[in-house]
Amino acid sequence: QVQLVESGGGLVQPGGSLKLSCAASGFTFNNYAMKWYRQAPGKERELVATISSTSGSTTYADSVKGRFTISRDNAKKTVYLQMNSLEPEDTAAYYCNVRCSITTDCWGRGTQVTVSS
């Protein structure tokens, strides 16, 4: 059974930093690309960052380029999202995602990030 457990969210002031973690289990982690999404109240879920199975390729939403970094540790079966220079617009629930079958996306429960002074 695929499980994704996010952690590391919280309240941070504008300009601050947070590092999110997503611990994975129930599948062969190092065979799969991993993604971070976010969803703000009243808005659609947005793809934030993607990392390939071998960490050789990463992509980012334009809104976070240069501020966020996705990484993974295949030995620990964990994917990370380092978020710097946080802005109030980054306030959202952040979700870890993996395409766990041809037709199915698997999700964690999310971790809340609030950027406010």
C-alpha positions as CSV (number, residue, x, y, z in Angstrom):
1,Q,0.0,0.0,0.0
2,V,1.4,3.3,-1.1
3,Q,1.9,5.8,1.7
4,L,3.2,9.4,1.5
5,V,3.6,11.4,4.7
6,E,4.4,15.1,4.5
7,S,5.9,17.1,7.3
8,G,7.8,20.3,7.9
9,G,5.0,22.9,7.3
10,G,4.3,25.8,9.6
11,L,4.0,29.5,10.1
12,V,6.8,31.6,8.7
13,Q,7.4,35.3,8.1
14,P,7.8,36.7,4.6
15,G,11.3,36.1,3.4
16,G,11.7,33.1,5.6
17,S,12.5,29.5,4.8
18,L,11.0,26.1,5.3
19,K,12.0,22.6,4.3
20,L,9.2,20.1,3.6
21,S,9.8,16.3,3.7
22,C,7.7,13.5,2.2
23,A,8.4,10.0,3.5
24,A,7.3,7.3,1.1
25,S,6.6,3.6,1.5
26,G,4.8,0.8,-0.2
27,F,6.5,1.1,-3.6
28,T,9.9,1.0,-5.2
29,F,10.7,4.6,-4.5
30,N,13.8,5.0,-6.6
31,N,11.9,3.9,-9.7
32,Y,9.5,6.8,-9.7
33,A,9.5,10.5,-10.3
34,M,8.1,12.5,-7.4
35,K,6.1,15.7,-7.4
36,W,5.1,18.5,-5.0
37,Y,1.8,20.2,-5.5
38,R,0.1,23.0,-3.5
39,Q,-3.5,24.2,-3.1
40,A,-4.5,27.5,-1.6
41,P,-8.0,28.1,-0.3
42,G,-10.4,28.7,-3.2
43,K,-7.8,27.8,-5.8
44,E,-7.0,24.7,-7.9
45,R,-4.2,22.4,-7.0
46,E,-1.0,23.6,-8.6
47,L,2.1,21.6,-9.6
48,V,5.1,23.2,-7.8
49,A,8.1,20.9,-8.6
50,T,9.0,17.6,-10.1
51,I,12.1,15.4,-9.7
52,S,13.0,12.4,-11.8
53,S,13.7,9.0,-10.2
54,T,17.5,9.5,-10.3
55,S,17.5,13.2,-9.4
56,G,18.9,14.0,-12.8
57,S,16.0,16.2,-13.8
58,T,14.0,18.8,-12.0
59,T,11.3,21.2,-13.1
60,Y,9.5,24.1,-11.3
61,A,6.5,26.3,-11.6
62,D,7.5,29.7,-12.8
63,S,6.1,31.2,-9.6
64,V,8.8,29.3,-7.5
65,K,11.8,29.2,-9.8
66,G,14.9,30.4,-8.1
67,R,13.3,30.1,-4.6
68,F,12.3,26.5,-4.2
69,T,14.5,23.4,-4.6
70,I,13.2,19.8,-4.9
71,S,15.5,17.0,-3.9
72,R,15.4,13.3,-2.9
73,D,17.2,10.7,-0.9
74,N,16.5,7.4,-2.4
75,A,18.2,5.5,0.5
76,K,15.8,7.2,2.9
77,K,12.8,7.0,0.5
78,T,12.2,10.7,1.1
79,V,11.6,13.7,-1.2
80,Y,12.2,17.3,0.0
81,L,11.1,20.8,-0.9
82,Q,13.4,23.5,0.3
83,M,11.5,26.8,0.2
84,N,13.4,30.1,0.5
85,S,12.3,33.7,0.2
86,L,8.8,32.7,1.1
87,E,6.0,35.1,0.1
88,P,2.4,35.3,1.4
89,E,1.3,34.0,-2.0
90,D,3.1,30.7,-1.1
91,T,0.5,30.1,1.6
92,A,-1.1,26.7,0.8
93,A,-1.4,23.1,1.7
94,Y,1.5,21.3,0.2
95,Y,1.1,17.7,-1.1
96,C,3.5,15.0,-2.1
97,N,2.5,13.0,-5.2
98,V,3.5,9.9,-7.2
99,R,2.0,8.3,-10.3
100,C,1.6,5.0,-8.6
101,S,-0.1,3.3,-11.5
102,I,-0.9,4.0,-15.1
103,T,-4.3,5.4,-14.1
104,T,-3.8,6.4,-10.5
105,D,-2.1,9.3,-8.7
106,C,-1.2,8.7,-5.0
107,W,-1.3,11.6,-2.6
108,G,-0.2,12.4,0.9
109,R,-2.5,14.2,3.4
110,G,-0.6,17.4,3.0
111,T,1.2,19.9,5.2
112,Q,0.1,23.5,5.7
113,V,2.4,26.3,5.0
114,T,1.4,29.8,6.1
115,V,3.5,32.8,5.2
116,S,2.4,35.8,7.3
117,S,3.9,38.6,9.4
